[in-house]
Amino acid sequence: MPLDVSLNLATVRRQWTLPQAVAAAARHGFAGVAPWRDMVRETGIAESARVFRGNGVRVTGYCRGGLFAAQGRDGFQAAVDDNRRMIEEAAAIDAECIVMIGGGLAPGSRDLPGARSMFVEGVAAILPHARACKTPLALEPMHPMYAADRGCVTTLKEALDIADELGNEGLGIAIDTYHVWWDPQLEAEIARAGRRIIAHHICDWLVPTRHLLTDRGMMGDGVIDFPAIRAMVEAAGYDGIQEVEIFSDFWWSRPGDEVLATAIERFTTVCRRCRD
Amino acid sequence: MPLDVSLNLATVRRQWTLPQAVAAAARHGFAGVAPWRDMVRETGIAESARVFRGNGVRVTGYCRGGLFAAQGRDGFQAAVDDNRRMIEEAAAIDAECIVMIGGGLAPGSRDLPGARSMFVEGVAAILPHARACKTPLALEPMHPMYAADRGCVTTLKEALDIADELGNEGLGIAIDTYHVWWDPQLEAEIARAGRRIIAHHICDWLVPTRHLLTDRGMMGDGVIDFPAIRAMVEAAGYDGIQEVEIFSDFWWSRPGDEVLATAIERFTTVCRRCRD
């Protein structure tokens, strides 16, 4: 019986191809996986869809859309078109949502408010297509340390304000513990998110953190209070699957089976649902 | 004629002792300096005071108090006592404020809300002494990437809420561009801060940032829009001195005179006051 936990495939991207990683996830008891676009394209979209179905796993998210400002105004339309294609790919692999990140500043730009505006504009531009394809867009606020180069949308409040502005239909929120754990408004904003929460990612914050991108922690190895955040998420009305997503030079250096066995063990001992 | 800019001495702490750094700052045209406690103690408090006066520089801040939760409940009273001594030291060197940071979690703790509560409790405990000594406490929100190990108070909103809770008298706010530049509520919260702003630190965010603590940037080398933030700060009612504070392995490896000449040049070309 699979556990209510999904594996973001980036967690083992250096160890395995997509088919290998999906088979391993199913073997270890993950009920779902979340693929990245480069892995899906390497395997092929139709073949990836067969792999997910053949292993009986859900596709809890497709990573990652957004990033509308990163190539500047001249690159905006290309980014919109690319996001539209991604919606079709997501539909083809039966992904439950697309994870949307703000993206960074254009090269040479210091206009963070402008990048945020372009994100809103980009989401608005693709939203009709996402609605038509019934693929929800999960807005994921990213840790403020990524504001310049990955995620100009940095707080849950900001993501929710954008969802409100765009009418909410076809939009949801992805809550990744790594990105939001520090937020003094976390409890209030998770409550406000309510049923809009459609993804809950788990990853720990290590002390010290040695690299801004690739030193994320296995649940239990850092300082995040997972049961507390899960309680907020469940109180808001989301009791769905949790997705393990860890970018880590350390875990990428370990055998894939060790990573997955550890993730399952930590999920059951550290991230236990508050209702259990 | 000195410029309306101060040098946080940590910027050249590997190059110079306190007397050397202060003399260099005066020579390069800085109107003020901000010493750290370890440097003051090394030189001696009375001697440090003589050095500041002898070089005709203001002491724009004394770094750094707070950190009430870092040693847990058992260490709380010692932290309070230590902060009280720091107030007396600040008065002895005629510092215009003490920079107060949240501090991190106690070893083994995952209780971030608890650490924040202890910070409020600690500030409340020393506030009567600070008021009596006429040494304002400048609450400095720190970048969220320091929430676990240095600064549990992460946003301007949170710092202002604390100041409100404690009655504001004897309290102020330190705005460091490096810590707050990403905040989507920045403009609104700077406006709310108003006359409570008593320190404005400048430092740039580099892309990429290679180390969480020691890869901060010289103004102009990163992505922060200094004129925009300065305009917000001046609109709120603070048109006072700006303090250069850069922790950087790169700048620590350069000759001190080169660092100061560069800082002065960048201050005049990049951080120009909006009213100029």
Interface residues (C-beta under 8 A of the other chain):
Chain A: G104 L105 S109 R110 D111 L112 R116 H143 P144 M145 A147 A148 D149 V153 T154 T155 K157 E158 W181 W182 D183 P184 Q185 W205 V207 P208 T209 L212 G222 V223 I224 D225
Chain B: G104 L105 S109 R110 D111 L112 R116 H143 P144 M145 A147 A148 D149 T154 T155 K157 E158 W181 W182 D183 P184 Q185 W205 V207 P208 T209 L212 G222 V223 I224 D225
